[in-house]
Amino acid sequence: MRYSTLSRIGVVAALSALPTVAFAQQAITIQHIRPTDQRGINVFETPKEDTVTFTGTKISWGGAFRQDFQGIAHSNTALPRLVNNVDQNKLITIGHGFNNAVANLYLNAQLAKGIRVAMTSYLSARHHNETWVKDGYLLVDDSPINNPLLNELMSHLTLKVGHFEINYGDQHFRRTDNGLAMYNPFVGNAILDAFTTEVGAEAYVHDGWWLAMVGATNGEVRGTILTPGSRGVAYEGKLGIDTKLDQNIRFRLTGSTFLQDHANSQTLYGGDRGGSPFYDVVESQTSTETGNAWSGQIRNPFTNKVHAFVVNPFVKVQGLELFGNIEQAKGNNNNGTTTVDASDRTWNQYLFDGLYRFMNDQFYVGGRYNTASGTLAGITPLGSDKVGATRYEFGGGWFVTPNILAKAEWVNQKYNNFPTSDIRNGGKFNGFMIQGVVGF
C-alpha cells in the first residue's frame, strides 16, 4: 500500500513537471509577413506594423498542405446531348473517397530593412500536377537609405512589384489557395471566384485606421509581348478602414474596383490554377480531373472586358465574426474583331459568412451563404433573364495546434435557370467534406 501511494505521488509530480504547452509556433524571422499558420487568420493586407528587427539578410522556407475526404452526390435534369453517340450531359459517376493531396511551397528572402522577395510554388495541384510557380514579387516597406524624408514617406507607403495575387476585394484573403486552406473557415471558395495573379505594381498608403491602394497590371495571368492590339492595361483600386473600436471589437470596411477595357484572356474570375476542392461535381462523364478542375464554380463570364467593384464588410466582436462580399461585374467576351457579345453583360454576387470561435479560438462553427447570377454568352436562360448558382455551407474546425487544422462541413449547391441543353440544367450537389490542413 505504501509503495502504491508513493508511486502515485511520483506520477503526479512527474506530470506536474511537464510543460503546459505541448507545441510552440515557429519564430517569424521575415519582416512584414503574413504567417501561413493560425496567426495569419483575419490578416488582410501585408502588416505595416512589424515586430521583427532587421539584423541582416535572411531566408525563410514554409509550406502548406491540404488533404480532403469527399462524400458528395450530384444530379441534373439536362436532356441528352450526343456527340459521336456519347451523351455529354450525362454526369460522371462519383462516390466517397479521398481526393489527391495538394501542397504549396513558400520562399521569402529579407534583402534589406523592410525589403523582401516572396515566391510561391504549387508543388501539386488539381489542375497542375507538376510543380508550378504561382507568383514572385518584391515588397518594399522601408527605405534602404537612411534619409529623414524617405523614412517618413515609407512609414506610410508600401510598394509591391512583380507577378503577384492582385488585391481586388477582401475575399481573396479568406479563400483557399491550393494547399493553403488555413485562412478559409470553410472548404469551398466563392462561386464567382475573384482571384488572379498578374504582372504589375501596387502602391499602398496606410495611416492608422485607414488604407488606400492603387495599382496597374497587364490584366492577364501570364506575360506576353504578342498580339499587342488586343491587350490593355488593367487598373485596380481599394479604399477602406480597419480599426479596433475597443479591445474586443474590430471593424473593417473596404471597397475595391478593377477596370480593364480589353484583353487577350481576362482572368479576374478565372485565374486560379489550383482548382476546386469539390471534385467532379456536376461534370460530364467525359470530363477529366485536370481538364475540368473548377467544379462547382462559374468561371470566366468575361474574357475580354471587365469593370468590377466589390464591397467587403468585416466585424469581429470577441468570438463572433461576420464577413460579407457584395459584388457586381460587367463585361463581355468581344475581342474587337466580331460583333458577337459586343454588349456588356452583368453578374452580381453575394457572399456572407457567420462564425463563432471559442475556447481561445481553438474551435469554431459557422455557416456561409453564396449566390451568383447573371448572363453568359451563348446561353439562353430557362424562364428567367439570369442563370447562376446558390450554395450553402455549414461546418466547423478544430485547431489541433496552431499549424494543424481539421475541418468538416455540409455543402449544398444548386444551379439556377440553365437551359435543358446545358449540363447544369437542374444541376445540384450536396454532401459532406472533411479536410485536414497543415501550414508552417
C-alpha positions in Angstrom: 0.0 0.0 0.0 2.8 2.4 0.9 4.6 1.6 -2.3 1.4 2.2 -4.3 0.8 5.6 -2.6 4.4 6.7 -3.2 4.2 5.6 -6.9 1.0 7.7 -7.4 2.7 10.7 -5.7 5.7 10.2 -8.1 3.4 10.1 -11.2 1.6 13.2 -10.1 4.8 15.0 -9.5 6.2 14.0 -12.9 3.1 15.1 -14.7 3.1 18.5 -12.9 6.6 19.0 -14.1 5.7 18.6 -17.8 5.4 21.8 -19.8 1.9 23.2 -20.0 2.2 23.8 -23.8 2.9 20.8 -25.9 3.7 22.8 -29.0 5.3 26.1 -30.0 4.9 28.3 -33.0 7.9 28.9 -35.1 9.5 32.3 -34.8 8.8 34.9 -37.5 12.1 36.0 -39.0 10.9 37.9 -42.1 9.6 41.5 -41.8 6.0 42.4 -42.8 4.8 38.9 -43.5 1.5 37.1 -43.0 2.2 33.7 -41.3 0.7 30.6 -43.0 -0.4 29.2 -39.6 -3.2 30.3 -37.3 -1.6 33.7 -36.8 -2.4 34.6 -40.4 -6.2 34.3 -39.9 -8.0 37.7 -40.3 -4.9 39.3 -41.6 -5.7 41.1 -44.8 -3.0 43.4 -46.5 0.6 42.8 -45.5 1.0 44.2 -42.0 2.6 47.6 -42.0 3.4 47.4 -38.3 6.3 45.0 -37.7 7.6 43.1 -34.7 10.8 41.8 -36.3 14.0 43.7 -36.1 16.2 43.7 -39.2 19.5 42.0 -38.3 20.7 41.1 -41.8 19.8 39.1 -44.8 17.6 36.0 -44.0 15.9 33.3 -46.0 12.7 31.5 -44.8 11.0 28.4 -46.1 7.4 27.4 -45.4 4.8 25.0 -46.7 1.1 24.4 -46.8 -0.7 21.1 -47.4 -4.3 20.0 -47.8 -6.0 16.6 -47.8 -9.8 16.2 -48.4 -12.2 13.3 -48.0 -15.3 13.9 -50.1 -18.7 12.4 -49.6 -20.9 14.2 -52.2 -23.7 13.1 -54.5 -24.9 15.0 -57.6 -27.7 15.0 -60.1 -29.1 17.0 -63.0 -32.1 17.1 -65.4 -30.5 18.1 -68.6 -31.6 16.5 -71.9 -29.2 14.2 -73.7 -26.7 16.0 -75.9 -25.0 13.4 -78.2 -21.5 13.9 -79.6 -20.3 10.8 -81.5 -23.1 8.9 -79.8 -21.8 9.9 -76.3 -24.1 11.9 -74.1 -22.2 14.9 -73.0 -24.9 15.8 -70.4 -24.7 12.6 -68.5 -23.0 13.1 -65.2 -19.8 11.3 -64.3 -20.2 8.6 -61.6 -18.8 9.7 -58.3 -18.7 8.2 -54.8 -17.0 8.7 -51.4 -13.2 8.8 -51.1 -10.0 10.8 -50.7 -9.1 13.4 -53.2 -5.4 14.0 -54.2 -3.4 15.9 -51.7 -2.1 19.3 -52.8 0.8 21.4 -51.5 2.4 24.9 -51.7 6.0 25.9 -51.1 6.9 29.4 -49.8 10.3 31.1 -50.1 10.8 34.6 -48.5 14.1 36.4 -48.5 14.8 39.5 -46.4 17.2 41.6 -48.6 17.3 44.8 -46.5 15.4 46.6 -43.8 11.7 46.5 -44.9 12.5 44.9 -48.2 11.8 41.3 -49.1 11.3 39.0 -52.0 8.5 36.4 -51.9 7.8 33.4 -54.2 5.1 30.8 -54.0 5.1 27.4 -55.9 2.4 24.9 -56.2 4.1 21.6 -55.7 1.0 19.7 -56.6 -2.5 20.9 -57.6 -5.7 19.5 -59.1 -5.2 21.4 -62.3 -1.4 21.3 -62.5 0.0 18.1 -61.1 3.5 19.2 -61.8 5.3 22.0 -59.8 4.2 25.4 -60.9 5.3 28.8 -59.8 2.3 30.8 -58.7 3.9 34.2 -58.0 7.1 36.1 -57.3 7.4 39.8 -56.2 9.3 42.4 -54.4 7.7 44.1 -51.3 9.2 47.4 -50.1 8.0 48.7 -46.7 11.0 50.8 -45.7 13.8 52.9 -47.2 17.2 51.2 -47.6 18.6 54.8 -47.5 18.6 56.4 -44.0 17.1 59.7 -45.1 14.6 61.6 -43.0 12.3 62.4 -45.9 12.4 58.8 -47.2 11.9 57.4 -43.8 8.8 59.4 -43.2 7.4 58.6 -46.6 8.0 54.9 -46.2 6.4 54.9 -42.7 3.1 55.3 -44.6 3.8 53.7 -48.0 4.2 50.1 -49.2 5.2 49.2 -52.8 4.6 45.8 -54.4 6.2 45.0 -57.8 6.3 41.7 -59.8 3.9 38.9 -60.6 1.5 38.6 -57.7 -2.0 38.0 -56.5 -3.8 41.2 -57.1 -5.6 42.9 -54.2 -9.1 43.1 -55.6 -11.6 42.8 -52.7 -11.1 41.0 -49.4 -12.5 37.6 -50.1 -9.2 36.5 -51.7 -7.6 36.9 -48.2 -10.1 34.3 -46.9 -10.1 31.8 -49.7 -8.2 28.5 -50.1 -5.1 29.0 -52.3 -4.4 25.4 -53.4 -2.6 23.8 -50.4 -3.1 26.9 -48.2 -6.5 26.4 -46.6 -5.7 27.8 -43.1 -7.4 31.1 -43.7 -10.6 29.7 -45.2 -13.1 28.7 -42.4 -14.9 26.6 -45.0 -13.9 24.2 -47.8 -15.2 26.0 -50.9 -14.2 29.2 -52.5 -16.7 31.7 -54.0 -18.9 30.6 -56.9 -17.6 33.6 -58.8 -14.0 33.3 -57.6 -12.2 36.7 -58.0 -8.6 35.5 -57.9 -5.8 36.0 -60.3 -2.1 36.6 -60.5 -0.9 39.4 -62.8 2.3 41.3 -63.7 2.4 44.9 -62.4 2.7 47.1 -59.3 0.6 48.2 -56.4 1.1 51.2 -54.1 -0.4 51.3 -50.6 -0.9 54.3 -48.2 -1.5 53.4 -44.6 -2.4 55.9 -41.8 -3.5 54.1 -38.7 -7.2 53.2 -39.2 -7.5 53.8 -43.0 -5.8 52.5 -46.1 -5.8 53.2 -49.8 -4.3 51.3 -52.8 -3.8 51.9 -56.5 -2.3 49.5 -59.0 -1.8 48.7 -62.6 -1.2 45.3 -64.2 -1.1 43.6 -67.6 -4.6 42.2 -66.8 -3.7 38.6 -67.6 -2.4 35.6 -65.7 0.7 35.4 -67.8 3.1 37.9 -69.5 3.3 38.2 -73.3 4.5 40.6 -76.0 2.3 39.1 -78.7 -0.9 40.5 -80.2 -0.4 44.0 -78.8 -3.5 45.4 -80.3 -5.8 43.1 -78.2 -4.0 43.8 -74.9 -4.7 46.6 -72.5 -3.7 47.8 -69.0 -5.8 46.8 -66.1 -6.3 49.3 -63.2 -7.3 48.5 -59.7 -8.0 50.4 -56.5 -9.1 49.9 -52.9 -10.1 52.3 -50.1 -11.1 51.3 -46.6 -11.0 51.5 -42.9 -9.7 48.9 -40.4 -9.9 49.7 -36.8 -10.5 48.4 -33.3 -13.3 50.2 -31.5 -12.1 48.6 -28.3 -10.1 45.6 -27.2 -12.9 43.2 -28.3 -14.5 44.9 -31.3 -12.8 45.1 -34.7 -14.5 46.8 -37.7 -13.2 46.8 -41.3 -15.0 48.1 -44.4 -13.4 48.2 -47.9 -14.4 49.0 -51.4 -12.4 47.7 -54.4 -12.6 48.2 -58.2 -11.0 46.5 -61.2 -11.1 48.1 -64.7 -9.9 46.7 -68.0 -11.3 47.5 -71.4 -9.7 44.8 -73.5 -7.5 41.7 -73.1 -6.3 38.6 -74.8 -7.6 36.5 -72.0 -9.1 38.3 -69.0 -8.8 36.2 -65.9 -10.2 38.1 -62.9 -12.7 35.3 -62.4 -10.6 32.6 -63.9 -7.0 33.0 -62.7 -7.0 30.1 -60.1 -4.6 27.4 -61.3 -5.2 25.2 -58.3 -8.8 24.0 -58.9 -11.9 23.5 -56.9 -11.9 21.3 -53.8 -15.3 19.8 -54.9 -14.0 17.2 -57.3 -16.1 16.2 -60.4 -19.5 17.6 -59.1 -22.0 18.2 -62.0 -19.4 17.3 -64.6 -19.8 15.2 -67.7 -19.0 11.6 -68.0 -16.3 12.7 -70.5 -14.7 15.1 -68.1 -11.2 14.7 -66.6 -9.9 15.8 -63.2 -7.4 18.3 -64.5 -9.3 19.4 -67.6 -12.5 20.2 -65.6 -10.7 21.3 -62.4 -13.1 24.1 -61.3 -16.2 22.0 -60.5 -18.9 24.0 -58.7 -17.7 27.4 -59.9 -19.0 29.7 -62.6 -15.7 30.5 -64.3 -14.7 33.3 -66.7 -18.0 35.0 -67.5 -15.9 37.7 -69.2 -12.7 37.0 -71.2 -12.1 40.4 -72.8 -13.6 43.4 -70.9 -14.5 43.6 -67.2 -15.4 46.5 -64.9 -16.0 45.2 -61.4 -16.4 46.5 -57.9 -17.0 44.9 -54.6 -17.7 46.0 -51.0 -16.5 43.9 -48.1 -17.6 44.5 -44.5 -16.0 42.6 -41.6 -16.9 42.7 -38.0 -15.4 40.8 -35.1 -16.9 41.0 -31.6 -15.0 38.7 -29.3 -15.5 35.3 -30.8 -18.2 36.3 -33.3 -17.1 37.1 -36.9 -19.2 38.4 -39.7 -17.9 38.9 -43.3 -19.6 40.0 -46.5 -18.9 40.1 -50.2 -21.2 42.3 -52.2 -20.1 42.4 -55.8 -21.1 43.4 -59.3 -19.1 42.9 -62.6 -19.9 44.0 -66.1 -18.1 43.0 -69.3 -18.1 40.9 -72.4 -16.1 38.4 -74.5 -15.7 40.6 -77.6 -12.1 40.9 -78.8 -12.9 43.7 -81.2 -12.9 41.6 -84.3 -16.5 40.4 -84.2 -19.9 41.7 -83.2 -20.7 38.7 -81.1 -21.2 39.5 -77.4 -20.5 43.2 -78.1 -22.9 44.4 -75.4 -21.9 44.3 -71.8 -23.4 41.7 -69.6 -23.8 41.9 -65.8 -23.1 39.5 -62.9 -24.0 40.0 -59.2 -22.6 38.0 -56.3 -23.4 38.0 -52.6 -21.5 36.0 -50.1 -22.0 36.1 -46.3 -20.0 34.3 -43.5 -21.0 33.9 -39.9 -18.6 32.3 -37.5 -18.2 31.8 -33.8 -14.8 31.0 -32.4 -14.5 29.6 -28.8 -12.1 28.0 -26.3 -9.3 30.6 -27.1 -10.1 30.3 -30.8 -9.2 26.6 -30.8 -12.6 25.7 -32.2 -15.2 27.4 -34.4 -18.6 26.8 -36.0 -20.3 28.7 -38.7 -22.2 29.0 -42.0 -21.8 30.6 -45.4 -24.4 31.7 -48.0 -23.2 32.4 -51.5 -25.2 33.2 -54.6 -24.2 34.5 -58.0 -26.4 35.3 -61.0 -26.0 36.9 -64.4 -25.9 36.2 -68.2 -23.5 34.1 -70.1 -22.5 34.4 -73.8 -24.4 31.9 -75.9 -26.7 30.7 -73.2 -30.4 31.5 -73.1 -31.7 31.2 -69.6 -34.7 29.0 -68.8 -37.7 31.1 -67.8 -35.5 34.0 -66.5 -33.1 36.6 -67.7 -30.3 35.2 -65.5 -28.5 32.0 -64.8 -26.5 31.3 -61.7 -26.0 29.1 -58.6 -26.7 29.2 -54.9 -24.6 27.4 -52.3 -24.9 26.8 -48.5 -22.0 25.6 -46.3 -22.3 24.7 -42.7 -19.4 23.4 -40.6 -16.6 24.0 -38.2 -13.0 23.5 -37.4 -10.5 22.4 -34.7 -7.0 23.8 -34.5 -5.2 20.8 -33.1 -2.1 23.0 -33.0 -1.6 26.5 -34.5 -0.2 24.7 -37.5 -2.8 21.9 -37.9 -6.5 22.5 -38.7 -9.2 19.9 -39.1 -12.4 21.0 -40.8 -15.8 19.3 -41.5 -18.7 20.8 -43.4 -22.0 20.1 -45.2 -22.4 21.7 -48.6 -25.4 22.1 -50.8 -25.3 23.8 -54.2 -28.0 24.3 -56.8 -27.7 25.7 -60.4 -30.5 28.0 -61.5 -32.2 28.6 -64.8 -29.8 26.9 -67.1 -31.5 25.6 -70.4 -32.2 21.9 -70.8 -29.4 21.6 -73.3 -26.8 22.6 -70.7 -25.4 20.0 -68.3 -26.1 22.4 -65.4 -29.9 22.3 -66.0 -31.4 21.1 -62.7 -27.9 20.5 -61.5 -27.2 20.2 -57.8 -24.8 18.5 -55.4 -24.8 18.0 -51.7 -22.9 16.1 -49.1 -20.0 16.4 -46.6 -16.4 17.3 -46.8 -13.6 16.5 -44.3 -10.4 18.4 -44.6 -7.0 18.3 -43.0 -4.8 21.4 -43.3 -1.1 22.0 -42.3 0.6 25.4 -42.6 4.0 26.4 -41.4 
